[in-house]
Amino acid sequence: MKEKTDQKNRAPWIVIGILLLILVSLIGYVLVTGVPDDTKTSAYEIPHPDVILQMTTYEDILDSLYKENPLDLSSVKITDSLYTTEIGYFDPVTCKQTETLPVETDNITDYIQTVDHMLTDEELRRTYGNGGLAETTTIFGTWITNLTCTKDSDQFVISLQRDKLVLSGELSASTLRAINTWKKIIPERIALEREDFYR
């Protein structure tokens, strides 16, 4: 009879011991592997603070992904890109815009060359502005470069645009940490751009 009573008294302690063992095991697992990954996201935006990127800074941020590899990517490649703007022609005599011509290319080099040509071409200035007196300007356009990236087991797309950065895909906690660190570099680069602009 006493033996059965002792068994009944020990039963709760056995259950408590098992629960404690499970708890200790879970704590140990988290300490070794990190917090279970539930920080997935499909869109992660980083707006540039109060600035529209200039082309040199835009190229610099793109180049950094390859040369500096701040995200420790195992692979990165441009999958598609689109650069658009309009060149405006103005008649300085009438102070009116006489024409706008579109520019649309799929790479930075062609974009820069095309814009430079259209801004300075004498024949276009004669055609669209009072016998060659036309003044030209670049009207705000859009720049989008999409890069497919791989980091560890994560695959995601970085879309660098003129006014923001968008990340799409399944991002693990470690990738998000790397991105948060990288975010700090972008305002620094923009700050240098603004300093040059206002100098």
C-alpha positions in Angstrom: 0.0 0.0 0.0 2.8 2.3 0.9 4.6 1.5 -2.3 1.6 2.6 -4.4 1.3 5.8 -2.4 5.0 6.5 -3.1 4.5 5.9 -6.8 1.5 8.3 -6.8 3.7 11.0 -5.1 6.5 10.5 -7.5 4.3 10.7 -10.7 4.0 14.6 -10.7 7.7 15.0 -10.2 8.4 12.6 -13.1 6.2 14.7 -15.4 7.8 18.0 -14.1 11.3 16.4 -14.7 10.4 15.5 -18.3 9.0 19.0 -19.0 12.1 20.6 -17.5 14.3 18.3 -19.7 12.3 19.3 -22.8 12.6 23.0 -21.9 16.4 22.7 -21.3 16.7 21.0 -24.7 14.8 23.7 -26.5 16.9 26.4 -24.8 20.1 24.6 -25.9 18.8 24.3 -29.5 18.0 28.0 -29.7 21.4 28.9 -28.3 23.2 26.7 -30.8 21.1 27.4 -34.0 19.7 30.8 -33.2 16.1 32.0 -33.0 13.8 29.9 -35.2 13.4 31.7 -38.5 10.0 33.2 -38.9 11.1 36.6 -40.3 10.2 36.1 -43.9 9.2 38.9 -46.1 8.1 39.4 -49.7 8.8 43.1 -50.1 11.4 45.1 -48.2 11.6 48.8 -49.0 14.4 51.1 -48.2 13.4 54.7 -49.2 16.3 57.0 -49.9 16.1 59.9 -47.4 14.8 63.0 -49.2 16.9 62.7 -52.3 16.7 61.6 -55.9 19.8 59.6 -56.9 22.2 61.0 -59.4 23.6 58.6 -62.0 27.1 58.4 -60.5 25.7 57.4 -57.1 23.3 55.0 -58.6 26.2 53.3 -60.5 28.2 53.4 -57.3 25.6 51.5 -55.3 25.2 48.9 -58.1 29.0 48.4 -58.3 29.3 48.0 -54.5 27.1 44.9 -54.7 29.7 43.3 -57.0 33.0 44.7 -55.8 32.5 45.1 -52.1 29.8 42.4 -51.7 28.4 43.9 -48.5 25.7 41.2 -48.3 28.2 38.4 -48.7 26.3 37.0 -51.7 27.4 33.8 -53.3 26.0 35.0 -56.7 24.5 38.2 -58.1 23.5 39.1 -61.6 21.5 41.7 -63.4 18.4 40.0 -64.8 16.8 43.1 -66.4 16.9 46.8 -66.3 15.2 49.8 -67.8 16.3 53.5 -67.9 13.9 56.1 -69.3 13.7 59.8 -69.4 12.6 62.6 -71.8 14.7 65.3 -73.3 13.0 68.7 -73.3 13.7 71.4 -75.9 12.9 75.0 -75.1 12.7 78.1 -77.2 14.6 80.8 -75.3 12.9 83.5 -77.4 9.3 82.5 -76.7 10.2 80.8 -73.4 8.1 77.8 -74.4 8.8 74.1 -74.6 8.8 73.1 -78.2 9.2 69.4 -78.0 10.0 66.4 -75.8 11.8 63.3 -77.1 11.8 60.0 -75.2 14.9 58.0 -74.2 14.5 54.3 -73.3 17.4 51.9 -72.9 18.2 48.7 -71.0 21.7 49.6 -69.8 23.4 52.5 -68.1 26.1 53.0 -70.8 23.6 53.4 -73.6 21.4 55.6 -71.5 24.2 58.1 -70.7 25.5 58.2 -74.3 22.0 58.7 -75.7 21.1 61.5 -73.2 24.4 63.3 -73.8 23.9 63.1 -77.6 20.4 64.4 -77.5 21.3 67.3 -75.1 24.1 68.5 -77.4 23.2 67.5 -81.0 23.1 70.6 -83.1 20.7 69.2 -85.7 18.1 68.4 -83.0 18.5 71.9 -81.6 17.9 73.4 -85.0 14.9 71.1 -85.6 13.2 71.8 -82.3 14.3 75.3 -81.3 14.2 78.5 -83.3 17.0 77.8 -85.7 19.5 76.2 -83.3 18.8 78.3 -80.3 17.0 75.5 -78.4 17.9 75.0 -74.8 17.8 71.3 -73.7 17.2 69.7 -70.4 16.6 66.2 -69.0 13.1 65.6 -67.7 12.9 63.3 -64.7 12.8 59.7 -65.7 12.8 56.3 -64.1 15.8 53.9 -63.5 15.2 50.3 -62.5 17.8 47.6 -62.2 16.7 44.1 -61.0 19.4 41.8 -59.6 18.9 38.1 -58.8 20.9 37.3 -55.6 21.8 34.2 -53.7 23.0 34.2 -50.1 23.3 30.8 -48.3 20.0 29.1 -49.1 18.1 32.4 -49.8 17.3 33.5 -53.3 15.8 37.0 -53.7 15.6 39.9 -56.1 17.0 43.4 -55.4 15.3 46.1 -57.4 17.4 49.3 -57.3 15.2 52.2 -58.4 15.9 55.9 -58.5 14.1 56.7 -55.3 13.9 53.4 -53.4 15.3 49.9 -53.0 12.9 47.0 -53.0 13.8 43.4 -52.0 11.5 40.6 -53.0 11.7 36.9 -52.0 12.0 34.7 -49.0 14.5 36.3 -46.7 16.0 34.6 -43.7 16.9 36.3 -40.4 20.6 36.3 -41.3 19.9 37.9 -44.7 17.8 40.6 -43.2 20.6 41.3 -40.7 23.0 41.7 -43.6 20.6 44.0 -45.4 20.0 46.2 -42.3 23.8 46.6 -42.1 24.0 47.4 -45.8 21.2 50.0 -45.5 23.6 52.2 -43.4 26.0 52.4 -46.4 23.4 53.9 -48.8 22.7 57.1 -46.9 26.4 57.6 -46.5 26.9 57.5 -50.2 23.9 59.8 -50.8 25.3 62.2 -48.2 28.6 62.4 -50.2 26.5 63.0 -53.3 24.6 65.9 -51.7 27.8 67.4 -50.4 29.2 67.5 -53.9 25.9 68.8 -55.3 25.8 71.8 -52.9 29.5 72.5 -53.0 
